[in-house]
Every structure is written in C-alpha cells, then in structure tokens.
Amino acid sequence: MFYEYTLSAKREDFYNITPQIREAIAKSGIINGIAVIYCPHTTAGITINENAAPDVVHDLLIGLNKAFPDRAEFRHGEGNSTAHLKASLMGSSATIIIENGKPVLGTWQGLYLCEFDPPRNRTFYVKVISE
C-alpha cells in the first residue's frame, strides 16, 4: 500500500504529520508490519521527535540555525545551502513498526516533515508493508 500526501509549508518549521501516518495505516488495513515515510525533497526532511511540548520544536529550530548558519563562502547559487545541510542531517525518511493496526511510537513521539526552505508545497509518501 502506498499513500501520497501534500502540505503547504509557509515557514521553516517541523510540521506534525502523525495524523496522516495514522490515516495511511488505517486505510491500508494492515495489522502488523512497517510503514516507511519518505520525503522526496532536498531541502526538507523527516524525523521523529517529541510532539507533546511545542517548545521542543522551537528549540530544535534554534539549535539547527545555530549549528548551520548562513556562510559567505557557500557556493550554491540558490542561497539555500543551510536548508540542504539541515535536510541531510534529518534524513529523507523514517521507518516505524505497526502493531495491532497502530504505529509503535513512544508516549511523546510524533512524526514530522521538517521544512527548511519555505515557502514550499511539499509531498511525502507513506508505504505500508505487511509482515
């Protein structure tokens, strides 16, 4: 089973896509297996992190901006080298376990599409695979 989702990313942020992942799993009818979440963009990523306290996302963005400041020596002509660096660090996919028809996530965990070069319309895919 394969599902495609889109979202409009207005600003640099972590967009909670956990509801879409749960929807894809439910639609698939798969009880036990895995789901692969993939983002086909070079300036956005996928990650799993805390979804209970919004301050975590805020702090992650501050940390990433501090770790990857814009630098005069960057050569990439589009001027978004920091977005590429952040996306490479996050990675373009995540794999989660499905048990009893639900994603196996920690109490505070959620899945995020990480936007680093806004504004953009982003696509992500969910592939649900049975055991």
Buried (B, 14 or more C-beta within 10 A) or exposed (E): BEBEBEBEBEEBBBBBBBEBBBBBBEEBEBEEBBBBBBBEBBBBBBBBBBBEEEEBBEEBBEEBBEEBEEEEEEEEEEEBBBBBBBBEBBEBBBEBEBEEBEBEBEEEBBBBBBBBBBEBEBBBBBBBBEE
